[in-house]
Each structure stands twice: as C-alpha cells, then as structure tokens.
Amino acid sequence: DARADKNSLKLDVNVFKEKIVHHLRCTIGTSEKKASKLAWWQALVATANELIFDRLTQTQYTHATKDTRAVHYLSAEFLMGRLTVNNLVSLEVYNTAKSALQELGIDINELCEEETDMALGNGGLGRLAACFMDSLATLAYPSVGYGIHYENGLFRQEIREGRQIERPDSWREYGCPWEVCRPESVQEVPIGGFVETQTAPDGSIRKVWHPEHMIKGVPWDIPVVGFRGASVTILRLWESRPTESFNWDVFNAGGYVDAQNEKAAVETISKVLYPNDSTEAGKMLRLTQQYFFSSCSLRDILRRYNRTHFHDYGEFAKKIAIQLNDTHPVIAIPELMRLLVDEEGISWDAAWEIVTEVFSYTNHTLLPEALEKWPVYIFEKLLPRHLEIIYEINYRFLNEVVEAKWSGDDEKKRKLSIIEEGPCKMVRMANLAVIASRKINGVAEIHSKLVRENLFPEFSTLWPDRFCNVTNGVTPRRWMLACNPGLAELYNEIAGKDWPLHLDSCAALRPYADDPQIQKRFMDIKFKNKVALAAEIKKLCGVEVDPHAMFDVQIKRLHEYKRQHLNLLYILHLYRKLLADPAMRIVPQVFIFGAKAAPAYTLAKNIIYAINVIGDKINNDYRIRNQLKVVFMPNYRVSLAEKIIPAADISEQISTAGYEASGTSNMKFSMNGALTLGTMDGANIEIVAEAGVENNFIFGMSVKDVQELKAKGYNPWDFYNSNQDLRAVVDWLDSDFFTEDRQALASIKHSLLEGGDPYMVLADFASYCAAHKRAEEMYADKARWAHAAIMNSASMGKFSSDRSIEDYVHNIWKLKNYEIKDEI
Ligand SMILES: CCc1ccc([C@H](C)CC(=O)N[C@@H]2O[C@H](CO)[C@@H](O)[C@H](O)[C@H]2O)cc1
C-alpha cells in the first residue's frame, strides 16, 4: 500500500525475513514455533533498530564533528504513542516488513497491537512535543528532546457502569525495545538542605549549598526516526534512582526502614505522570520532578558542550538553544544560573547574559488555574539556593528594568514581580519565564494575541519584540501516511510521493474537488475507514453502528471549556425530537466520544458518566430506529486516535471562544477529510481560513462576543428561560429517566445554572443546533459533502509540524540543518 518502501532495496523481503528470524533466535532467544506475538514483535523491532541505530550513530557523528548549534526541547510530557508502524513507515520498510512477516505466517497489524502506547503525557502539549521531535529529525536539525522517564504514564481508563476508573499504566512492564539505557551519562542532582554564605579572603561572597539528598538521574534514549531516515535524533528521558552513597551507614546502623524509605522516596520522583492537564497540582513531588529532569538535562547539555569547549562559555549561547514547553521546566532558568555562577564560577552578569540568550518559552494555556505558582516555603525546603537566585533576578528586574520604564509605579511592580505577595508568598513561574526568555510564543494566532493583550500586557509593552506566534502543527507521517494508507495512496498519485515532506503539495487535489471519480475515490476511502472503526466499536463497546451514518467525533481531554456537555445537550435535543415525532427521519448519526478526566475533576467524571448512561438509553431505544447512536470509546489515547480520525465525518471543536489555545486534533481531522463543526477559537480560525468557511460549520460567539458578554454580566437563566428546547434538555438532566443516580447528571445542570455556566454552554446552544442542522443538510448532499471533505484535506499544508518547526527555527532558534551522510 501507499506506505511504499523506496529503499526497500536496502533490505529486500528475504533479507528482512532472515533478520527477523535471526533476532528471534539470537536476540530474543526463542524459536519460530514457540515464539509469542510479543517475541515476534520484539524481533521485528530489533530488526528495525539495526537501521535506526546506524542512522543515529551517523547523525551524532555529523553533529559532533561539525560542532553544530542545537535546540534542546525541555518538556515534562512526550505523548509518543506507539512507535512500530511510525518507525517502519519513516524508514520506508513498512511493506517489506509486512511481506516478510506474511511469509512467516504473521499479520503485522496483530503484532503492532502488542505494543503499549508510550503515554508519557496528558494531551495536547505532550503530543505536540512528540510531533515536533518527528519534524526536527525529518528536517535534520540538530536537536535533543529532554523529559522524564515515567515508570507509569497516563492512567489507563476503564469504564465501569458508565464511570471512569483509573488503572496504572505500567507501559514498560516487560521492557520497551525502542529505548536504550545510557549509564555512561548518569547525572547526580542535589536537593533540599541549606545554603551557607562564605566570605572569601578578598571579601567576595561565595554561596555554598549543602543539599540534604543527592538524586541519581539515569538517562534512557528513544531514537526519533526522521522521515526517509533523514536523521535520527534522540529523546532522552531521565529516571530517578538513589545514589550509590545510598545511606548504607544509616542502613548498617539498622535504619533499614529509613534507608528503604529514602530509596523509595527517590524512586517515586519519576514513578508517575501527574494526570492533570490544566489544573496545577501544587504538590512538592511535582516541583521535584520538574527540577530533577531540568537539572539532569542542563548538566547533560553542559557535559556535551564542555567536551569540545572545556568550560569556556564564550560560545555557549551560540551553540545552545533551549525551548521551555510551558512553565513546567522553568526551574531550569535559576538552575542554569546556579550551575554557571556557583559551580563554573562565572559572574552573575555574564551568566545572566547567557541565560537570557539560550532560553525561550512557549505558553499553551490562558486558564488561570493552569498557570503554575509555587509557595515560597516549598522552595525554601526543596531548593533554597534557587530561591535566592530567583529573588536576585526579581530584585534586578524590578529595580533596573521596571523602575526605568515605570518609575515609582508599585502597582506595575506588584503585577510584574516573580514573587506574588500575600499571606502565602508564591513564585510565579510564568513571570520568571518571560523575564528570562529571549522569545515568548503562543501556539495559534488568536492565542498569541490574547497572550500579549490579556496574559502579559505589561511585559509585551516592555518587550514587544520578544512576543511572537508559532501556530501549532502535526506530523503528516503519523497522522496521514501511517494511519490512513488509502488516502496516502490517493495523494501519492495526485501529488507525488513527496507530499509527506511537502504537505502544501496536497493542494494538487483541490482542482478535483468536484471530480466525480475523485470524489468517489475519496469517499470510498472514508467509508472503508468507517467500516474498520465500526468493527472496533463493536469489539470495544458492543455497539452496532452503521458506517453509512454520519460519524460525529469529539476526542480530547474532558474539560468544561472543551464543552463535551454542549455536545451532549444537542444529542438530548435530537433524541427528544425523535421521541416526540416517531415519524421523524433524520440523517443517521453516530456520536463518538473519547476522553480522560483528571482523577480529581469530579464534574468532568460526571460528564463522562452522563455520556455513557444517556448513550446506553438511546442506543437501546428501539423507538428511534437506530437513527442515533452514542459511543464512548474507553481509554482514549494516541493509538486509538489513529483509528478514529481517518473514519470521522464531523470534527467537534466546540470550545468557548478564547479558551482553546490552539487544538491539534482539529488539524488531524481536517487532513483526513473531516469537516470541522466549531467555534472561532484557537487554530479553528486558521483552519477554516485555509479550507474555506463554506466547507465547515462555524457557530457561536467569537472571542470578542465572549469578552463582551462576560463584561456585561452573563446570566445563563436568560437563555434557559427563553429557549424551550434548551430548558427541556437541561431539565432532563435532573430526572431519573437515564439513571437512578440522578445526582451526577443533576450536577451538570447545576453547573449550567446555579453554577453560572462559566463556559457559556447555554449561550451557544441555539447556534450550535443550527450548525448541526446545516451539517445534516450538507451530509445528505453527497457531492457537496465530498467537495468540502476534499477541500479540507487538500488545504492543510500550513498545519504540518514541519512548518511550525521552520517557524521556530527562523524566528527563535536560528538553526542550520545538516545532511547526514554515511561517514563512519
Ligand atoms: C500544571 C498542570 C498542567 C499540565 C498541562 C498543561 C498543558 C499546557 C495543557 C495543554 O495540553 N494545553 C494544550 O496545548 C496544546 C498544544 O499547544 C494546544 O493545542 C491546546 O489548545 C492546549 O489546551 C497545563 C497545566
């Protein structure tokens, strides 16, 4: 299929087959007869790793010999998903592998189901980091991703009687063949303790930190395979371990338990990912995680730099760029100051010069509850020296920069200060990020505008040139070529085989938008994907769905601002109308949901419960003759998204305008020929600008409308009382029609009325219903729908993460890329 193997010459089917059998016997140590599917998968991976590690070595050799400038992407999350299909496709040996396995009587798809997702992230931010790593390797820019080697990724979600149950995600229980440990690059990180101020004979002050503990950081490297093996870079993830100087003396002194506790305490640091994707936990362990990986990463960067620069930091800012993926790694700023001043003996000013040159910061959310602030007392306990450095940075900023601009304006100082005064003083990580970063960017045009105007207005007045926008993107390798081979085949024919590298070239399909043959091809591909998804839904949810129906999909984290409950109100509205008029005939529709809620986010979990119990009722209500189906697919994750997105007709992107920074699933859906039903929020605005608003269904208030209604005072009762249909479905939530446990559903009604409906669900309901009406009408007009589907898919060139990376490279990182030849 379209995932054709250009360089399969390198490894023809027989050679590939021999290598798989060789690894089965000599690497995994079993025989064809006895081998489990897991063993065959491990043998397949070992075979692919031969190519991958060779390219990795070539890549690292080129970067080292050319002493290249590189970007270091610091992120607490990397939502990598599965790597097998992606790596085989990027190496262009997918079909070779498929045929080789076939000849060995093995179905490659079955093998790939053996792989557990590498779910080391919550949602958008983590997946974006993964797409960016793919593009950096494909564009052959020198880069390293740095993160945390969580033993447990994002929890596995099970649905029990409609409720979300969290289960641990021990993804590498039986090891992971895609990662390699690098003991030679272990780091040790101090934490806790106190700071001693020493006065040298020459009167100069020296700060000496006496840490309470040392933590060992063990690096695990995951190779990132660029498309066509352009380069192979690494994602280096740090695992926490107790240091050798593990308190044996405590142990020998019989303090076994204390020794064990200390060991356990250190190991918990990289034990588990915090499952919140927009509310900060404020837990000490969270800051310890952030500091641990940031410090290990900086030490690793300094170690690599000093290999050729021998502690002469004159070139450091020329060779090193560091991107901070939101505020989570911002502790790296005072940590680099500490390493340069305290350990390398560089002056404060020289160190600050370097720090403000190397760091840049990306903001991914405006939600106040997501902006990290740490109590000063936690810093005093964990990171006393960093607190001193933060105070010094703040003092110089307020008294040199702010005083110069707004002399004597204490209000400005209070607003811009890194320290938030009050009963419990807090460290504002976002302010620290802005003060120390060369560039600050948002992730979509509207979001970057709101970052400048609402989040950091004074800072953007102070430093207008520091603020910029880089609209998000997604990798077309995973999100088109690998997950939708039928569509990939069509683009190979129409746009040539390089479209995965030049997504703009997909525009070659636009002139065929009304060509009946192409329309048929395109919609047949969609239908085939819907048949496959219908089978998966049957298997996972036991629900029969008709692939001819309109597949309306909303897959993303469960959050009120993403308004899954608005979607649910419309489903209730449709159901109510069908019950009211048994003769009514609608375009058959299947509403598909996938969403994890942060474990402590009760209302979000109640919305999941509501979707399941209401869905159950509807799916088993014979009176509506299967015209309406509701499916909640459990354990939404990257590998499930790869199955759902190619089969979608409608992409629900219905956040309250001004709340979704960008969104990235919206891009994946459009690329795969789904039509967006959404608000003018985040990247939706840029998507419909490329594909045509007439080819999508925009509804609801704009950002300006939302701001004005909030300013005027929004009263949800006004909408409740003035719209009978709305009132009926909201009241239906507070009934025992769907479940005897009406409390959970009633809590949703309560949040929409007494709770003030903070995300204006009721205000956008009527417009949302009208947009759905338009969608149903267009879906009935097959040619019109096909036109729109093709125009969306063929107009997404801008949303390749390659374009995002080129923007970062030219506006922020100033990198050169290097062709990787086989030099060694
Ligand atoms: C402190 C807890 C926490 C954890 C994660 C986050 C992330 C910033 C949340 C997130 O994933 N934001 C999403 O980032 C995507 C990539 O830029 C955007 O496309 C989404 O709009 C944004 O919600 C905030 C707070």
The ligand as a Tripos MOL2 file, in Angstrom:
@<TRIPOS>MOLECULE
LIG
   25    26     1     0     0
SMALL
NO_CHARGES

@<TRIPOS>ATOM
      1 C1          0.0810   22.1790   35.7500 C.3       1 LIG1
      2 C2         -0.8080   21.2240   35.0740 C.3       1 LIG1
      3 C3         -0.8500   21.4340   33.5930 C.ar      1 LIG1
      4 C4         -0.4650   20.3920   32.7470 C.ar      1 LIG1
      5 C5         -0.5120   20.5740   31.3690 C.ar      1 LIG1
      6 C6         -0.9240   21.7960   30.8730 C.ar      1 LIG1
      7 C7         -0.9220   21.9550   29.3740 C.3       1 LIG1
      8 C8         -0.4090   23.2860   28.9860 C.3       1 LIG1
      9 C9         -2.2730   21.8000   28.8640 C.3       1 LIG1
     10 C10        -2.2600   21.5410   27.3770 C.2       1 LIG1
     11 O1         -2.0170   20.4500   26.9510 O.2       1 LIG1
     12 N1         -2.5640   22.5960   26.6100 N.am      1 LIG1
     13 C11        -2.8630   22.3630   25.2260 C.3       1 LIG1
     14 O2         -1.6660   22.5290   24.4650 O.3       1 LIG1
     15 C12        -1.8970   22.2340   23.0830 C.3       1 LIG1
     16 C13        -0.5520   22.3000   22.3690 C.3       1 LIG1
     17 O3         -0.1380   23.6160   22.2400 O.3       1 LIG1
     18 C14        -2.9280   23.1790   22.4790 C.3       1 LIG1
     19 O4         -3.1630   22.8050   21.1480 O.3       1 LIG1
     20 C15        -4.2210   23.1340   23.2770 C.3       1 LIG1
     21 O5         -5.1220   24.1000   22.8020 O.3       1 LIG1
     22 C16        -3.9310   23.3640   24.7560 C.3       1 LIG1
     23 O6         -5.0990   23.1910   25.5580 O.3       1 LIG1
     24 C17        -1.2940   22.8300   31.6840 C.ar      1 LIG1
     25 C18        -1.2540   22.6380   33.0790 C.ar      1 LIG1
@<TRIPOS>BOND
     1     1     2 1
     2     2     3 1
     3     3     4 ar
     4     3    25 ar
     5     4     5 ar
     6     5     6 ar
     7     6     7 1
     8     6    24 ar
     9     7     8 1
    10     7     9 1
    11     9    10 1
    12    10    11 2
    13    10    12 1
    14    12    13 1
    15    13    14 1
    16    13    22 1
    17    14    15 1
    18    15    16 1
    19    15    18 1
    20    16    17 1
    21    18    19 1
    22    18    20 1
    23    20    21 1
    24    20    22 1
    25    22    23 1
    26    24    25 ar
@<TRIPOS>SUBSTRUCTURE
     1 LIG1         1 GROUP 0 **** ****
